[in-house]
Amino acid sequence: MDPQHIDPFEQKRKESGVLPCDFEGERVPMILRHADVKRTTKDWQTFSSDAPRRLSFPTEEDVRSMRQYPLEVDPPEHTESRKLVEPFFARPKLPEVIAQVEALARRLVADALRQDSIELVRDFAVVYQSKALTYMLNVPEEEADVWISWGTHVYRDVDAAGKVERGRQFEAYLHSLFDRALAQPGEDFFSYLNQATFKGRPMTREEAMGIANLAFAGGRDTVINAVTGSLGYLGGHADALEYLRQDPKRIVNACEELFRYISPLTHIGRVCPVETDVMGVPVPPKGKVSLCWSSANYDETVFDAPHEVRLDRKPNAHMAFGFGLHLCLGAPQARLVLRSLMKALCEQVQRIEIIKAEEHFEVEAEYRRAVGYDALQARLIPLERTAN
């Protein structure tokens, strides 16, 4: 892959460490260097997350009505809401959930091997991410059929005219899940939130909806991008799969390197409560800044040969899951999904042959970045077993 496609920030990162860029009519400084991004995440008083529906690029002010907890709050609300939901987001560390996701990965890879070719974005990654999420939320796997229908992103996988209606339908769907859990409470995510206490009182439906919204929308496309980006990489580097097969213990470090290299989320926003100077760029009160995770992940002062994939890279201080207070809650799930896939591929697949690849480009006023695929048609070649 062309380094300019995956890391369009290299020149500005080296020159000044900041790239002012227009997003939806607002001039936003993108912070590009690893150390500067890290420093900014620690200063939540200056760079606040208390900006409901404004932190994403593009913003989601027209598609959802609620604040996402704990993403769009600062301490102490952030601390309490994160502690509240961590037990469910940590479920991917449980042996029974690990076994479920590994079995799912093996099953989906086996299904793909039986086909002459498969479209790896919608017919594999979307299905895999959606079904794996049911295990984390402790709901029946068939619930994933609804989620699969959303495509790669809850809001963005429709045209502009359809986004508002998709947002309305999504909120109605979430309400139905909470209503169902009220009528038939169990040990699922929605029953848990219905019974939760927040700020010394029962959690409101709006607050519970904000947490559920994040669980579905916050990490959907990023996990899918990580899966398809990894499959695309393996398709172009058959030796990489053999390297992992020789010693499956290498999978953990390899997955961390693929998260760094793919950087499935380019950046996220913060808001300055008062006028602030950001590396020479003035930001007005309530103006946004961008923490550019993907640029930080290619910082040549931190990563040797950052445009190379080194599956044994260690240490690997990547920021694919963010950093600091708002370190991605879904990181254990994303790691389990990718590691389980790599394990299944090592066990069953000799190589991946890419038939047709349509890269997805994120296009903004000052940059154009490849992240994931719009479509990835491939053929999986079965591993040849050697008779003993």
C-alpha positions as CSV (number, residue, x, y, z in Angstrom):
1,M,0.0,0.0,0.0
2,D,1.3,3.5,-0.9
3,P,2.5,5.2,2.3
4,Q,0.9,8.4,1.1
5,H,-2.5,6.6,1.1
6,I,-2.2,5.4,4.7
7,D,-0.2,8.2,6.2
8,P,-1.0,11.5,4.4
9,F,0.2,13.4,7.5
10,E,3.9,12.6,7.3
11,Q,5.1,15.9,5.9
12,K,3.1,18.1,8.3
13,R,4.0,15.9,11.2
14,K,7.7,16.4,10.5
15,E,7.3,20.1,9.7
16,S,5.1,21.5,12.4
17,G,3.1,18.7,14.1
18,V,-0.2,20.3,13.3
19,L,-2.5,20.4,10.3
20,P,-5.4,22.9,10.3
21,C,-8.2,21.4,8.3
22,D,-11.8,22.4,7.5
23,F,-14.5,20.0,8.8
24,E,-18.1,20.9,8.1
25,G,-17.2,24.6,7.9
26,E,-15.1,24.7,11.1
27,R,-11.3,25.1,11.0
28,V,-9.9,22.4,13.2
29,P,-6.2,21.9,14.1
30,M,-5.2,18.2,13.8
31,I,-2.6,17.3,16.4
32,L,-0.2,14.9,14.6
33,R,2.8,13.9,16.8
34,H,2.6,11.0,19.2
35,A,3.9,13.0,22.2
36,D,1.6,15.9,21.6
37,V,-1.5,13.7,21.1
38,K,-0.6,11.8,24.3
39,R,-0.2,15.1,26.2
40,T,-3.5,16.4,25.0
41,T,-5.4,13.3,26.1
42,K,-4.2,14.0,29.7
43,D,-5.5,17.6,29.8
44,W,-9.2,17.1,29.8
45,Q,-9.8,20.5,31.4
46,T,-8.3,22.3,28.3
47,F,-9.4,19.7,25.8
48,S,-12.8,18.5,26.9
49,S,-15.0,15.6,25.8
50,D,-18.1,17.4,27.1
51,A,-19.6,18.0,23.7
52,P,-22.4,15.6,22.9
53,R,-22.7,14.5,19.2
54,R,-19.7,16.8,18.2
55,L,-16.6,14.6,18.9
56,S,-16.8,12.4,15.8
57,F,-15.8,13.4,12.3
58,P,-18.3,14.0,10.8
59,T,-20.4,15.1,13.7
60,E,-23.6,13.2,14.6
61,E,-25.8,16.1,15.6
62,D,-28.4,15.3,12.9
63,V,-28.5,11.5,13.4
64,R,-28.8,10.9,17.2
65,S,-30.5,12.7,20.1
66,M,-28.5,11.4,23.1
67,R,-25.0,11.9,24.5
68,Q,-22.7,8.8,24.3
69,Y,-21.6,7.7,27.7
70,P,-18.8,7.6,28.8
71,L,-17.2,9.0,25.6
72,E,-18.8,12.4,25.6
73,V,-18.3,13.4,29.3
74,D,-15.5,14.5,31.5
75,P,-14.7,13.4,35.1
76,P,-16.3,12.8,37.4
77,E,-19.3,11.6,35.2
78,H,-16.8,9.8,32.9
79,T,-15.2,7.9,35.8
80,E,-18.5,6.7,37.2
81,S,-20.1,5.8,33.9
82,R,-17.0,4.0,32.6
83,K,-16.8,2.0,35.9
84,L,-20.4,1.1,35.5
85,V,-20.1,-0.5,32.0
86,E,-16.6,-2.0,32.2
87,P,-17.9,-5.4,33.4
88,F,-19.6,-6.0,30.1
89,F,-16.9,-4.5,27.9
90,A,-14.4,-6.7,29.7
91,R,-16.4,-9.9,29.0
92,P,-14.1,-10.7,25.9
93,K,-11.5,-11.6,28.5
94,L,-13.7,-14.4,29.9
95,P,-12.7,-18.0,28.9
96,E,-16.3,-18.8,27.8
97,V,-16.5,-15.7,25.5
98,I,-13.0,-16.3,24.1
99,A,-14.2,-19.9,23.2
100,Q,-17.4,-18.5,21.6
101,V,-15.5,-16.0,19.4
102,E,-12.8,-18.5,18.4
103,A,-15.5,-21.0,17.4
104,L,-17.3,-18.3,15.4
105,A,-14.1,-17.4,13.6
106,R,-13.4,-21.0,12.7
107,R,-16.9,-21.5,11.4
108,L,-16.9,-18.4,9.3
109,V,-13.5,-19.2,7.8
110,A,-14.6,-22.8,7.0
111,D,-17.7,-21.4,5.3
112,A,-15.6,-19.0,3.3
113,L,-13.3,-21.9,2.2
114,R,-16.3,-23.7,0.8
115,Q,-17.0,-20.8,-1.6
116,D,-15.3,-20.2,-4.9
117,S,-14.7,-16.6,-3.6
118,I,-16.2,-14.3,-1.0
119,E,-16.7,-10.5,-0.5
120,L,-14.8,-10.0,2.7
121,V,-16.3,-6.7,3.8
122,R,-20.1,-7.3,3.9
123,D,-20.2,-11.1,3.7
124,F,-17.5,-11.8,6.2
125,A,-16.3,-8.9,8.4
126,V,-19.7,-7.3,9.0
127,V,-21.1,-10.8,9.9
128,Y,-18.2,-11.6,12.1
129,Q,-18.2,-8.3,14.0
130,S,-22.0,-8.4,14.5
131,K,-22.2,-12.0,15.7
132,A,-19.1,-11.6,18.0
133,L,-20.8,-8.5,19.6
134,T,-23.7,-10.7,20.7
135,Y,-21.4,-12.6,22.9
136,M,-20.1,-9.5,24.6
137,L,-23.6,-8.1,25.2
138,N,-24.8,-11.6,26.2
139,V,-27.8,-11.6,23.8
140,P,-28.9,-14.4,21.4
141,E,-26.7,-14.7,18.3
142,E,-29.7,-14.3,16.0
143,E,-30.1,-10.7,17.2
144,A,-27.0,-10.1,15.0
145,D,-29.2,-10.5,11.9
146,V,-30.6,-7.0,12.5
147,W,-27.1,-5.5,13.0
148,I,-25.8,-7.2,9.9
149,S,-28.4,-5.3,7.9
150,W,-26.9,-2.0,9.0
151,G,-23.7,-2.6,6.9
152,T,-20.3,-1.2,7.9
153,H,-21.6,1.8,10.0
154,V,-24.8,2.4,11.8
155,Y,-25.2,6.0,10.4
156,R,-22.8,6.3,7.5
157,D,-23.5,3.3,5.4
158,V,-26.5,5.1,3.8
159,D,-26.7,8.1,1.5
160,A,-27.0,11.6,3.0
161,A,-30.8,11.6,2.6
162,G,-31.1,8.4,4.6
163,K,-28.9,9.2,7.6
164,V,-31.6,11.0,9.6
165,E,-34.1,8.2,9.0
166,R,-31.5,5.6,9.9
167,G,-30.8,7.4,13.1
168,R,-34.5,7.5,14.0
169,Q,-34.9,3.8,13.2
170,F,-31.8,2.9,15.3
171,E,-33.1,4.8,18.3
172,A,-36.5,3.1,18.0
173,Y,-34.7,-0.3,17.8
174,L,-32.7,0.5,21.0
175,H,-35.9,1.4,22.8
176,S,-37.3,-1.9,21.8
177,L,-34.3,-3.8,23.3
178,F,-34.7,-2.0,26.6
179,D,-38.5,-2.5,26.6
180,R,-38.0,-6.2,25.9
181,A,-35.4,-6.4,28.8
182,L,-37.9,-4.7,31.1
183,A,-40.5,-7.3,30.3
184,Q,-38.2,-10.2,30.4
185,P,-35.1,-9.3,32.5
186,G,-32.0,-11.5,32.2
187,E,-28.2,-11.3,32.4
188,D,-27.9,-9.3,29.1
189,F,-26.5,-5.8,28.6
190,F,-29.9,-4.1,28.4
191,S,-31.3,-5.7,31.5
192,Y,-28.1,-4.6,33.3
193,L,-28.5,-1.0,32.3
194,N,-32.2,-1.0,33.1
195,Q,-31.3,-1.9,36.7
196,A,-28.2,0.3,37.0
197,T,-27.6,3.1,39.5
198,F,-25.9,6.3,38.2
199,K,-25.2,9.4,40.3
200,G,-26.9,7.9,43.2
201,R,-30.3,7.2,41.4
202,P,-31.7,4.8,38.8
203,M,-30.1,5.4,35.4
204,T,-32.4,7.2,33.1
205,R,-33.5,5.7,29.7
206,E,-31.7,8.5,27.9
207,E,-28.4,7.7,29.7
208,A,-28.8,4.0,29.1
209,M,-29.5,4.7,25.4
210,G,-26.3,6.8,25.3
211,I,-24.2,3.8,26.5
212,A,-26.0,1.4,24.2
213,N,-25.5,3.8,21.2
214,L,-21.8,3.8,21.9
215,A,-21.7,0.0,22.1
216,F,-23.2,-0.4,18.7
217,A,-22.0,2.7,16.7
218,G,-18.8,3.6,18.5
219,G,-16.6,0.7,17.3
220,R,-18.5,-1.0,14.5
221,D,-16.7,0.4,11.5
222,T,-13.3,0.4,13.3
223,V,-13.4,-3.3,14.0
224,I,-14.6,-4.0,10.5
225,N,-11.8,-1.9,9.1
226,A,-9.2,-3.7,11.3
227,V,-10.5,-7.1,10.1
228,T,-10.6,-6.2,6.4
229,G,-7.4,-4.3,6.5
230,S,-5.7,-7.4,8.1
231,L,-7.2,-9.7,5.5
232,G,-6.0,-7.4,2.7
233,Y,-2.5,-7.3,4.1
234,L,-2.4,-11.1,4.4
235,G,-3.6,-11.4,0.8
236,G,-0.6,-9.3,-0.3
237,H,1.9,-11.1,2.0
238,A,1.5,-14.8,2.0
239,D,4.7,-15.2,4.0
240,A,3.0,-13.4,6.9
241,L,0.4,-16.1,7.4
242,E,3.1,-18.8,7.3
243,Y,5.2,-16.8,9.8
244,L,2.2,-16.8,12.2
245,R,1.5,-20.5,11.6
246,Q,5.0,-21.5,12.5
247,D,4.4,-20.1,16.0
248,P,0.9,-19.0,16.9
249,K,2.3,-17.2,20.0
250,R,3.3,-14.5,17.5
251,I,-0.3,-13.7,16.8
252,V,-0.6,-11.3,19.8
253,N,2.2,-9.0,18.7
254,A,1.2,-9.3,15.1
255,C,-2.3,-8.1,15.8
256,E,-1.0,-5.1,17.7
257,E,1.2,-4.2,14.7
258,L,-1.8,-4.6,12.4
259,F,-3.9,-2.3,14.6
260,R,-1.1,0.3,14.4
261,Y,-0.5,0.0,10.7
262,I,-4.2,0.0,9.7
263,S,-5.2,2.6,12.4
264,P,-8.9,2.0,11.8
265,L,-10.0,5.3,13.3
266,T,-8.2,8.3,11.9
267,H,-8.9,10.7,14.7
268,I,-11.4,12.0,17.3
269,G,-12.4,15.4,18.5
270,R,-12.1,17.4,21.7
271,V,-13.6,20.8,22.5
272,C,-11.8,23.8,24.1
273,P,-14.1,25.5,26.7
274,V,-12.2,28.7,26.3
275,E,-10.1,30.3,23.6
276,T,-6.9,28.2,23.3
277,D,-3.7,28.3,21.2
278,V,-3.0,24.9,19.8
279,M,0.6,24.8,18.5
280,G,0.1,28.2,17.0
281,V,-3.4,27.7,15.7
282,P,-6.1,29.7,17.5
283,V,-9.1,27.8,18.6
284,P,-12.2,29.9,19.6
285,P,-14.3,29.0,22.7
286,K,-16.2,25.7,22.1
287,G,-14.0,25.2,19.1
288,K,-12.8,21.7,18.2
289,V,-9.4,20.1,17.9
290,S,-8.5,16.7,16.5
291,L,-6.4,14.0,18.1
292,C,-5.0,12.3,15.1
293,W,-4.4,8.7,16.2
294,S,-3.3,7.5,12.8
295,S,-0.6,10.1,12.4
296,A,0.7,9.4,16.0
297,N,0.9,5.7,14.9
298,Y,3.3,6.6,12.2
299,D,5.5,9.0,14.2
300,E,9.0,8.2,13.1
301,T,10.4,9.4,16.5
302,V,8.5,6.6,18.2
303,F,8.3,3.8,15.6
304,D,11.3,2.6,13.6
305,A,10.4,2.3,9.9
306,P,6.7,3.2,10.6
307,H,5.5,2.5,7.1
308,E,6.7,-1.1,7.3
309,V,4.6,-3.9,8.9
310,R,6.8,-5.7,11.4
311,L,4.7,-8.4,12.9
312,D,7.2,-8.9,15.8
313,R,7.4,-5.1,16.6
314,K,7.9,-4.7,20.3
315,P,7.4,-2.5,22.2
316,N,4.5,-1.1,20.2
317,A,3.1,2.1,21.8
318,H,0.4,2.5,19.2
319,M,-2.7,4.6,19.8
320,A,-5.2,2.7,17.7
321,F,-7.4,2.4,20.8
322,G,-6.7,6.0,21.9
323,F,-4.9,6.8,25.1
324,G,-5.6,8.0,28.7
325,L,-9.0,8.4,30.3
326,H,-10.9,7.6,27.1
327,L,-8.9,4.5,26.1
328,C,-11.3,2.5,24.0
329,L,-13.7,0.5,26.0
330,G,-14.1,-1.9,23.1
331,A,-10.3,-2.7,22.9
332,P,-10.6,-6.2,24.5
333,Q,-13.4,-7.1,22.0
334,A,-11.4,-5.8,19.0
335,R,-8.3,-7.7,20.1
336,L,-10.2,-10.9,20.6
337,V,-11.9,-10.6,17.2
338,L,-8.7,-10.1,15.3
339,R,-6.6,-12.7,17.3
340,S,-9.3,-15.3,16.9
341,L,-9.5,-14.6,13.2
342,M,-5.7,-15.0,12.8
343,K,-5.8,-18.2,14.8
344,A,-8.5,-19.6,12.5
345,L,-6.7,-18.6,9.4
346,C,-3.5,-20.2,10.6
347,E,-5.4,-23.5,11.2
348,Q,-7.3,-23.6,8.0
349,V,-6.0,-21.3,5.3
350,Q,-2.8,-21.7,3.1
351,R,-3.1,-18.3,1.5
352,I,-5.6,-15.6,0.6
353,E,-5.8,-14.6,-3.1
354,I,-7.2,-11.1,-3.6
355,I,-9.4,-10.9,-6.7
356,K,-10.6,-7.3,-6.5
357,A,-9.9,-4.6,-3.9
358,E,-11.7,-1.3,-3.6
359,E,-10.0,0.7,-0.9
360,H,-12.1,3.1,1.1
361,F,-10.7,6.6,1.2
362,E,-11.5,9.2,3.8
363,V,-11.4,12.5,1.9
364,E,-11.2,15.8,3.6
365,A,-10.1,19.3,2.7
366,E,-6.4,18.8,3.5
367,Y,-5.9,15.0,3.2
368,R,-7.0,11.8,1.6
369,R,-6.5,8.6,3.7
370,A,-7.1,5.0,2.9
371,V,-8.8,3.1,5.7
372,G,-10.3,-0.3,5.2
373,Y,-12.2,-1.3,2.0
374,D,-15.5,-0.6,0.3
375,A,-15.2,-4.1,-1.2
376,L,-12.7,-6.9,-1.0
377,Q,-13.3,-10.0,-3.2
378,A,-11.0,-12.8,-2.4
379,R,-10.5,-16.6,-2.6
380,L,-9.3,-18.5,0.5
381,I,-7.1,-21.5,-0.4
382,P,-7.3,-24.3,2.1
383,L,-4.3,-25.5,4.1
384,E,-2.8,-28.6,2.7
385,R,-2.5,-31.2,5.4
386,T,0.6,-33.4,5.4
387,A,0.0,-37.0,6.2
388,N,2.0,-38.4,9.1
